[in-house]
């Protein structure tokens, strides 16, 4: 079945550092790819999505580009702030059902003030 | 426009008791999803309603879990004879369309603790 891999369980950065969180997927066809962010005590918040090869999604300074060849959708931000501290999830829309979200394991981002 | 509403936010039950969790989807959204989140398993799909009809309950543990959507404004997840392993955050999400790879918007979740 489809799957999503996030290799970093935790990333620790200082303010204004450049952020990359890696997301690779395994799926047939062209699944929609998503990034969600979750703050303590809240549900996952939709950040952005991409549905086609080479499409870039972006929001709040975060961005990721759908790479079909590399099967990747890496999250990047040029300059992180303390308020970006949260858990980030990469997800895809299951190609069999077309609606069920398949989630990565999440990456906890810690920003040191 | 209010987001997805879930009540209660926290619930503590004793082993063997029943727990009912409520979800109010975003107005106008025709698809409703339930997920469960734990530290060990992460986020897991439970069930899906489209225009109030149950479409897929493949993620629901059989026998003790059930979900309903009696009208377009709310859905319930009921757990009978709760067990400690049911302790988790239960998340409800909704999306605008009843087909395709649409974006799902999540509520704050109900944190269930079974003692």
Interface residues (C-beta under 8 A of the other chain):
Chain A: X31 X32 X34 X36 X41 X42 X43 X44 X45 X46 X49 X51 X89 X93 X97 X98 X99 X100 X101 X103 X105 X106
Chain B: X4 X6 X31 X33 X35 X42 X43 X45 X48 X56 X91 X93 X95 X99 X100 X101 X102 X103 X104 X105 X106 X107 X108 X109
